[in-house]
């Protein structure tokens, strides 16, 4: 495999939005209410644990209704030792050389900056890690280095961020990861979202990472819009089965005013088995344009399982019936759209 350039191509009328922003105060109020919801609801009489799966939990309430909480991304993981579903908790706890997530399908480790600027995700038999190496100058493509006078890099960690579904997430930021940039990692469900935060103008914007995998192979997706990390196994019939474990969708970028661009791409060059040089390259013309509002954020992400990373969640309530047919009835249904969630109330 030679060097891969991966870039999403949009039609002229398409728009890339970093995240929809709710405009009405009512939508903001709904978001605030959603974020205050708890897994442990005093109105809950019992949980239908047999219906729990990776993205949902279901409850019977004391007023005769049933509440289902459904996430668009993984909010639970299956504990093989206890043979039951448990909520994912990406809260970060400090270890000797890293910060480590609490529990989930993947154990995520973020290195302290004095050791490396790297993140590693480990599950049964597979491992993905990437480390920031520095910026690359087109005049010296074979070299890369941290720019400018040495500025101490610090790691700022938010140990626990409760989302609308109380699947605990977290955030870690390498402040001054390089001259005029921070690198941020958001852990949500089984996914990791990386933000390269550019604070000042530069001549070029090419950021190099060392990507390493164990137990995984890498390929370009059929639609040429993501990189896929996958496993190959041979079943009892002798057929090769391929399972996509994670994807790296093409990135986009946006400025402090919400203006966005898809003029950013990946370059990937294999070195040895399971090791790659991975570059994120952004358009200097777009970033340095007159009127650009800093900081500018480049938004790559690692998505495990499904290739569709949807940040919206759904919560709904409907009439519960103990009738053996399991019939549910509703009198009306309303939808409210916010920047981070859909809330459907059914009574």
C-alpha positions as CSV (number, residue, x, y, z in Angstrom):
1,X,0.0,0.0,0.0
2,X,1.5,3.3,-1.0
3,X,0.7,6.7,0.5
4,X,-3.1,7.3,0.7
5,X,-4.7,10.7,0.4
6,X,-8.2,10.5,1.8
7,X,-10.5,13.5,1.3
8,X,-14.3,13.8,1.3
9,X,-15.7,15.4,-1.8
10,X,-18.9,17.4,-1.4
11,X,-21.4,18.7,-4.0
12,X,-21.4,22.5,-4.3
13,X,-24.6,22.9,-2.4
14,X,-23.5,20.6,0.5
15,X,-22.5,22.2,3.8
16,X,-20.3,20.7,6.4
17,X,-21.5,21.6,9.9
18,X,-19.4,20.9,13.0
19,X,-22.5,20.6,15.1
20,X,-26.0,22.1,14.7
21,X,-26.5,25.0,17.1
22,X,-29.9,25.4,18.7
23,X,-31.2,28.9,18.2
24,X,-34.1,29.1,20.5
25,X,-33.9,29.5,24.3
26,X,-36.6,26.7,24.5
27,X,-34.3,24.3,22.8
28,X,-31.5,25.2,25.1
29,X,-33.8,24.6,28.1
30,X,-34.6,21.2,26.7
31,X,-30.9,20.4,26.4
32,X,-30.3,21.4,30.0
33,X,-33.2,19.2,31.2
34,X,-31.9,16.3,29.2
35,X,-28.5,16.6,30.7
36,X,-29.9,16.4,34.2
37,X,-31.6,13.1,33.5
38,X,-30.3,10.2,35.6
39,X,-30.0,6.5,35.1
40,X,-31.2,6.2,38.7
41,X,-34.7,7.6,38.5
42,X,-36.7,7.5,41.8
43,X,-39.8,6.8,39.8
44,X,-38.3,3.6,38.4
45,X,-39.9,0.4,39.8
46,X,-37.8,-2.1,37.8
47,X,-35.5,-2.3,34.8
48,X,-36.2,-4.7,32.0
49,X,-32.7,-6.0,32.0
50,X,-33.5,-8.6,29.4
51,X,-34.1,-5.8,26.8
52,X,-30.8,-4.0,27.5
53,X,-28.4,-3.8,24.7
54,X,-25.4,-1.7,23.6
55,X,-27.4,1.4,23.0
56,X,-30.5,1.2,25.2
57,X,-32.0,0.6,28.7
58,X,-35.7,0.2,29.5
59,X,-37.6,0.8,32.8
60,X,-41.1,0.5,34.3
61,X,-42.1,3.6,36.2
62,X,-44.4,4.0,39.3
63,X,-47.0,6.0,37.3
64,X,-47.8,3.1,34.9
65,X,-45.5,4.3,32.1
66,X,-42.3,2.8,30.7
67,X,-39.2,4.8,30.0
68,X,-36.7,3.8,27.3
69,X,-33.4,5.6,27.0
70,X,-31.8,5.0,23.6
71,X,-28.4,6.3,22.5
72,X,-27.3,6.7,18.9
73,X,-23.8,5.5,20.1
74,X,-22.8,2.8,22.6
75,X,-23.8,3.6,26.2
76,X,-23.4,0.0,27.6
77,X,-20.9,-2.8,27.3
78,X,-21.2,-6.5,27.9
79,X,-19.2,-7.7,30.9
80,X,-18.1,-11.2,29.9
81,X,-17.1,-12.1,33.5
82,X,-20.5,-11.2,35.0
83,X,-22.5,-11.9,31.8
84,X,-24.5,-8.7,31.9
85,X,-24.7,-5.3,30.4
86,X,-23.1,-2.4,32.3
87,X,-23.0,1.3,31.6
88,X,-19.8,2.6,29.9
89,X,-17.8,4.8,32.2
90,X,-15.0,6.8,30.5
91,X,-14.1,8.7,33.6
92,X,-10.3,9.1,33.6
93,X,-8.3,8.1,36.7
94,X,-4.6,9.0,37.1
95,X,-1.9,6.2,36.9
96,X,1.8,6.5,37.1
97,X,2.4,7.4,33.4
98,X,-1.1,7.7,32.0
99,X,-4.8,8.6,32.6
100,X,-7.0,5.5,32.2
101,X,-10.7,5.1,31.5
102,X,-12.7,3.2,34.1
103,X,-14.7,0.6,32.3
104,X,-16.1,-0.2,28.8
105,X,-15.5,-2.4,25.8
106,X,-12.2,-0.5,25.3
107,X,-9.6,0.5,27.9
108,X,-8.4,3.9,26.8
109,X,-5.1,5.3,28.1
110,X,-3.8,8.8,27.6
111,X,-0.1,9.4,28.2
112,X,1.2,12.1,30.5
113,X,3.0,14.6,28.3
114,X,6.4,14.0,29.8
115,X,6.2,10.4,28.5
116,X,4.4,11.0,25.1
117,X,1.5,12.8,23.5
118,X,-0.4,9.7,22.7
119,X,-3.6,7.7,23.2
120,X,-4.2,4.0,23.2
121,X,-7.4,1.9,23.0
122,X,-7.2,-1.7,23.9
123,X,-9.8,-4.5,23.7
124,X,-9.7,-8.3,23.6
125,X,-7.0,-9.1,21.1
126,X,-6.8,-5.7,19.4
127,X,-5.1,-2.4,20.0
128,X,-5.1,1.0,18.4
129,X,-2.7,3.8,19.3
130,X,-1.5,7.1,17.9
131,X,1.1,9.5,19.0
132,X,1.7,13.2,18.0
133,X,5.1,13.5,16.4
134,X,5.2,17.2,15.3
135,X,4.6,19.4,12.2
136,X,6.0,18.7,8.8
137,X,7.3,21.3,6.4
138,X,6.8,20.8,2.7
139,X,10.4,22.0,2.0
140,X,11.8,19.2,4.2
141,X,9.2,16.4,3.8
142,X,11.5,13.8,5.3
143,X,11.8,15.7,8.6
144,X,9.4,16.8,11.3
145,X,9.8,18.5,14.6
146,X,8.1,20.6,17.3
147,X,8.2,24.2,16.2
148,X,9.5,27.3,18.0
149,X,10.9,27.7,21.4
150,X,10.1,24.8,23.8
151,X,6.9,25.5,25.5
152,X,5.9,23.1,28.3
153,X,3.0,20.9,27.3
154,X,0.5,20.3,30.1
155,X,-2.3,17.8,30.2
156,X,-5.7,19.1,31.4
157,X,-8.2,16.3,32.2
158,X,-11.9,16.5,32.9
159,X,-12.3,13.2,34.7
160,X,-16.1,12.9,34.2
161,X,-18.5,14.6,31.8
162,X,-22.1,13.4,32.2
163,X,-24.0,13.4,28.9
164,X,-27.7,13.3,28.4
165,X,-27.7,9.5,29.0
166,X,-25.3,9.5,31.9
167,X,-22.9,7.3,30.0
168,X,-19.8,9.0,31.5
169,X,-17.4,10.5,29.1
170,X,-14.3,12.5,29.6
171,X,-11.9,15.0,27.9
172,X,-8.2,15.4,27.9
173,X,-6.3,18.3,26.4
174,X,-2.6,18.6,25.6
175,X,-2.3,22.3,26.0
176,X,0.6,23.6,23.9
177,X,1.1,20.3,22.2
178,X,3.1,22.3,19.7
179,X,3.6,25.9,18.8
180,X,0.1,27.5,18.7
181,X,-1.9,24.3,18.9
182,X,-3.7,22.2,21.5
183,X,-4.7,18.6,20.9
184,X,-8.0,17.5,22.6
185,X,-9.4,14.0,23.0
186,X,-13.1,13.5,23.9
187,X,-14.1,10.0,25.0
188,X,-17.8,9.1,24.4
189,X,-19.2,5.6,24.4
190,X,-16.7,3.4,22.5
191,X,-15.5,6.3,20.4
192,X,-12.7,8.9,20.6
193,X,-13.0,12.3,19.0
194,X,-9.8,14.2,18.4
195,X,-9.6,18.0,17.9
196,X,-6.5,19.8,16.7
197,X,-7.1,23.3,17.9
198,X,-5.1,25.9,15.9
199,X,-4.7,29.1,17.9
200,X,-2.7,31.3,15.5
201,X,-1.8,31.5,11.8
202,X,1.0,29.5,10.3
203,X,2.5,29.0,6.8
204,X,1.5,25.3,6.7
205,X,-0.8,23.0,8.6
206,X,0.4,19.4,8.4
207,X,0.4,17.4,11.6
208,X,2.1,14.0,11.8
209,X,1.1,11.0,14.0
210,X,2.5,7.5,14.5
211,X,-0.4,5.1,14.1
212,X,0.0,1.6,15.4
213,X,-2.3,-1.3,15.4
214,X,-2.2,-4.9,16.8
215,X,-4.5,-7.6,15.7
216,X,-6.0,-5.3,13.0
217,X,-5.5,-4.6,9.3
218,X,-6.3,-1.3,7.6
219,X,-8.0,-0.5,4.3
220,X,-9.8,2.3,2.6
221,X,-13.6,2.0,2.7
222,X,-15.5,1.3,-0.5
223,X,-16.9,4.8,-0.7
224,X,-13.4,6.2,-0.2
225,X,-14.6,8.3,2.7
226,X,-13.0,6.6,5.7
227,X,-10.2,4.3,6.7
228,X,-11.3,0.9,8.2
229,X,-9.5,-1.1,10.8
230,X,-10.7,-4.7,10.6
231,X,-10.0,-8.3,11.6
232,X,-10.0,-11.4,9.5
233,X,-11.0,-14.8,10.9
234,X,-11.6,-18.1,9.2
235,X,-14.9,-19.8,10.1
236,X,-15.7,-23.6,10.4
237,X,-16.5,-23.7,6.6
238,X,-13.1,-22.3,5.8
239,X,-14.5,-19.0,4.7
240,X,-12.8,-15.7,5.6
241,X,-14.9,-13.4,7.7
242,X,-14.1,-9.7,7.9
243,X,-15.3,-7.6,10.8
244,X,-14.8,-3.8,10.9
245,X,-13.6,-2.9,14.4
246,X,-13.1,0.8,13.9
247,X,-13.2,3.5,11.3
248,X,-11.4,6.8,10.8
249,X,-13.8,9.1,8.8
250,X,-12.4,12.0,6.8
251,X,-12.0,15.1,8.8
252,X,-13.4,18.6,8.4
253,X,-12.5,21.9,10.1
254,X,-14.4,25.0,11.4
255,X,-13.5,28.3,12.9
256,X,-14.7,30.2,16.0
257,X,-17.6,31.7,14.0
258,X,-18.8,28.3,12.9
259,X,-17.6,28.7,9.3
260,X,-16.5,25.3,8.1
261,X,-14.5,23.6,5.3
262,X,-13.8,20.1,4.0
263,X,-10.5,21.2,2.6
264,X,-8.6,18.9,4.9
265,X,-7.4,15.4,4.3
266,X,-5.4,12.4,5.6
267,X,-2.1,11.1,4.3
268,X,-1.3,7.5,5.3
269,X,2.0,5.7,4.6
270,X,2.8,2.2,5.9
271,X,6.1,1.6,7.5
272,X,6.2,-1.9,9.0
273,X,3.5,-4.4,9.8
274,X,0.8,-2.6,11.9
275,X,2.7,0.8,11.9
276,X,1.9,3.8,9.8
277,X,2.8,7.4,9.4
278,X,-0.4,9.3,9.6
279,X,-0.7,13.0,8.6
280,X,-3.6,15.4,8.9
281,X,-3.2,18.1,6.3
282,X,-5.4,21.3,6.2
283,X,-5.7,24.1,3.7
284,X,-3.5,27.1,4.6
285,X,-5.5,29.2,2.1
286,X,-8.8,28.6,4.0
287,X,-7.3,28.9,7.5
288,X,-5.3,32.1,6.6
289,X,-8.2,33.8,4.8
290,X,-9.1,37.4,5.8
291,X,-11.7,37.4,8.5
292,X,-10.9,33.9,9.8
293,X,-11.8,33.6,13.4
294,X,-9.4,31.7,15.6
295,X,-9.2,29.2,17.0
296,X,-9.7,26.9,14.0
297,X,-10.5,23.3,14.9
298,X,-9.7,20.3,12.8
299,X,-12.0,17.4,13.7
300,X,-10.8,13.8,13.1
301,X,-12.3,10.9,15.1
302,X,-11.9,7.2,15.7
303,X,-15.2,5.4,15.6
304,X,-15.5,1.8,16.8
305,X,-18.1,-0.7,15.5
306,X,-20.5,1.2,13.2
307,X,-19.0,3.6,10.7
308,X,-21.7,6.2,11.5
309,X,-20.9,8.4,14.5
310,X,-24.1,10.2,15.4
311,X,-23.9,12.5,18.5
312,X,-27.6,12.8,18.9
313,X,-29.6,10.8,21.4
314,X,-33.2,9.9,21.8
315,X,-35.3,9.7,24.9
316,X,-39.0,8.8,24.9
317,X,-41.7,7.7,27.2
318,X,-44.8,5.8,26.5
319,X,-47.7,4.0,28.2
320,X,-46.8,0.8,29.8
321,X,-49.2,-2.1,29.8
322,X,-48.9,-5.3,31.8
323,X,-51.1,-7.0,29.3
324,X,-49.4,-10.2,28.1
325,X,-49.4,-9.0,24.5
326,X,-47.0,-6.3,25.5
327,X,-49.2,-3.6,23.9
328,X,-48.1,0.0,24.2
329,X,-50.6,2.9,23.7
330,X,-50.0,6.6,23.3
331,X,-52.3,9.6,23.3
332,X,-49.9,12.1,21.6
333,X,-46.2,12.5,20.6
334,X,-44.1,15.7,20.5
335,X,-40.5,16.1,19.1
336,X,-38.1,18.7,20.3
337,X,-34.8,19.2,18.5
338,X,-31.7,20.5,20.2
339,X,-28.1,20.8,19.4
340,X,-27.2,17.5,21.1
341,X,-30.4,15.4,21.4
342,X,-33.9,14.6,20.3
343,X,-36.4,14.2,23.1
344,X,-39.6,12.5,22.4
345,X,-42.3,12.7,25.1
346,X,-45.1,10.3,24.9
347,X,-47.9,10.0,27.4
